[in-house]
């Protein structure tokens, strides 16, 4: 089993029958994901894009599931982050579909314009991996569970090794 497939099994909490159903996303699912992630780059209008790609009751939750927010607060938070990361990009590297769930392996990058996560401005950039599990309803994203490697970003910004 490839690493990608093993990751999908672990991330989705899937059993063998569900695993057999995982595949590449449909064209509509991929278009939805590409549009949704366009909001995360500095040129993207998060409020406008999220209104198109998410349900009105959308929730985006951190890794432990306790820190959730709706689309308007998330759009506002992204606006603040983009001010501090004027070259922020978020790339979709891999997409796996399983029923009403879409798993996205992404990569965020940027160069902070000032202090970031308590790290003084150094002019260094970072690249971090992200894993997002999106649950779809009626062709839109209703729920997202996300995890980003912000500790890795801090290590890169401070010049520390990744180990």
C-alpha positions as CSV (number, residue, x, y, z in Angstrom):
1,X,0.0,0.0,0.0
2,X,1.4,3.4,-1.0
3,X,2.0,6.0,1.7
4,X,-0.7,8.1,0.1
5,X,-3.3,5.4,0.5
6,X,-2.1,4.5,4.0
7,X,-2.4,8.2,5.0
8,X,-6.0,8.3,3.6
9,X,-6.9,5.2,5.6
10,X,-5.5,6.7,8.8
11,X,-6.8,10.2,8.3
12,X,-10.3,9.1,7.3
13,X,-10.5,6.5,10.0
14,X,-11.5,4.2,7.2
15,X,-11.9,0.4,7.3
16,X,-11.3,-1.8,4.3
17,X,-14.8,-1.4,2.7
18,X,-14.6,2.4,2.9
19,X,-11.0,2.4,1.7
20,X,-12.1,0.5,-1.4
21,X,-14.3,3.5,-2.2
22,X,-11.5,6.1,-2.1
23,X,-10.4,7.6,-5.4
24,X,-9.4,10.7,-7.2
25,X,-12.0,13.5,-6.8
26,X,-14.6,14.1,-9.5
27,X,-14.1,17.1,-11.7
28,X,-16.8,19.0,-9.7
29,X,-15.1,18.1,-6.4
30,X,-11.7,19.2,-7.7
31,X,-13.1,22.5,-9.1
32,X,-14.6,23.1,-5.6
33,X,-11.3,22.4,-3.9
34,X,-9.3,24.6,-6.3
35,X,-11.7,27.5,-5.9
36,X,-11.8,27.1,-2.1
37,X,-8.0,27.1,-1.7
38,X,-7.7,30.2,-4.0
39,X,-9.1,32.2,-1.0
40,X,-6.0,31.4,1.1
41,X,-3.5,33.1,-1.1
42,X,-2.9,36.9,-0.8
43,X,-4.9,37.7,-4.0
44,X,-7.9,35.6,-2.9
45,X,-11.1,37.2,-1.5
46,X,-11.9,34.7,1.3
47,X,-15.4,36.1,2.2
48,X,-16.5,35.9,-1.5
49,X,-15.0,32.5,-2.2
50,X,-16.2,30.9,1.1
51,X,-19.8,32.1,0.3
52,X,-19.5,30.1,-3.0
53,X,-17.7,27.0,-1.6
54,X,-19.1,26.4,1.9
55,X,-22.5,25.9,3.4
56,X,-24.0,28.7,5.5
57,X,-23.4,26.6,8.7
58,X,-19.8,25.7,7.7
59,X,-17.3,25.0,10.5
60,X,-13.6,24.9,10.2
61,X,-12.0,23.1,13.2
62,X,-8.4,22.7,14.3
63,X,-6.7,19.4,14.9
64,X,-8.3,18.7,18.3
65,X,-11.8,19.6,17.0
66,X,-12.4,22.1,19.8
67,X,-11.4,25.3,18.1
68,X,-14.0,25.8,15.4
69,X,-15.1,28.9,13.5
70,X,-17.6,29.7,10.8
71,X,-16.8,31.1,7.3
72,X,-17.0,34.8,8.2
73,X,-14.7,34.6,11.2
74,X,-12.3,32.4,9.2
75,X,-12.3,34.9,6.4
76,X,-11.5,37.7,8.9
77,X,-8.7,35.7,10.4
78,X,-7.2,35.1,7.0
79,X,-7.3,38.8,6.2
80,X,-5.2,39.4,9.3
81,X,-2.7,36.7,8.5
82,X,-2.4,37.9,4.9
83,X,-1.4,41.4,6.2
84,X,1.5,39.7,8.1
85,X,2.4,37.4,5.2
86,X,2.1,39.6,2.1
87,X,3.3,36.8,-0.2
88,X,1.3,33.9,1.4
89,X,0.5,31.0,-0.9
90,X,-1.5,27.8,-0.3
91,X,-1.0,25.1,-2.8
92,X,-3.1,22.0,-3.3
93,X,-0.6,19.1,-3.7
94,X,-2.8,16.1,-3.5
95,X,-6.6,15.4,-3.3
96,X,-8.2,12.1,-2.3
97,X,-12.0,11.5,-2.3
98,X,-13.9,9.0,-0.2
99,X,-17.7,9.3,-0.3
100,X,-18.6,12.7,1.0
101,X,-15.1,13.4,2.3
102,X,-12.2,15.0,0.5
103,X,-8.7,14.9,1.9
104,X,-6.3,17.6,0.8
105,X,-2.5,17.6,1.3
106,X,-1.4,21.1,0.9
107,X,1.5,23.4,1.4
108,X,1.5,26.9,2.8
109,X,4.4,29.3,2.3
110,X,5.3,32.9,3.0
111,X,7.7,35.4,4.3
112,X,6.5,37.3,7.4
113,X,6.6,41.1,7.1
114,X,7.2,41.3,10.9
115,X,7.1,39.2,14.0
116,X,5.2,35.9,13.4
117,X,4.1,33.5,16.1
118,X,6.4,35.3,18.5
119,X,9.4,34.9,16.2
120,X,11.1,38.3,15.6
121,X,11.3,39.4,11.9
122,X,14.3,37.8,10.2
123,X,13.4,38.0,6.5
124,X,13.3,34.2,6.4
125,X,10.5,32.3,4.6
126,X,8.8,29.1,5.5
127,X,6.9,26.2,3.9
128,X,4.6,24.0,5.9
129,X,2.5,21.0,5.1
130,X,-1.2,20.9,5.8
131,X,-3.8,18.1,5.9
132,X,-7.5,19.0,5.6
133,X,-10.4,16.7,5.7
134,X,-13.5,18.3,4.2
135,X,-17.0,16.9,4.6
136,X,-19.3,17.8,1.7
137,X,-23.0,18.4,1.7
138,X,-25.0,19.4,-1.4
139,X,-21.9,20.0,-3.4
140,X,-20.3,22.4,-0.8
141,X,-17.9,22.1,2.1
142,X,-19.9,21.8,5.3
143,X,-17.1,20.9,7.7
144,X,-13.3,21.0,7.7
145,X,-10.9,19.5,10.1
146,X,-7.4,20.9,9.5
147,X,-3.9,20.5,10.7
148,X,-0.9,22.6,9.7
149,X,2.8,22.3,10.7
150,X,3.2,25.7,12.4
151,X,6.0,24.3,14.6
152,X,7.9,23.6,11.4
153,X,7.3,27.2,10.3
154,X,8.7,28.5,13.6
155,X,11.8,26.2,13.2
156,X,12.4,27.5,9.7
157,X,11.9,31.2,10.7
158,X,14.4,30.8,13.6
159,X,16.9,28.9,11.5
160,X,16.6,25.7,13.5
161,X,16.9,22.3,11.9
162,X,13.7,20.2,11.3
163,X,14.7,17.5,13.8
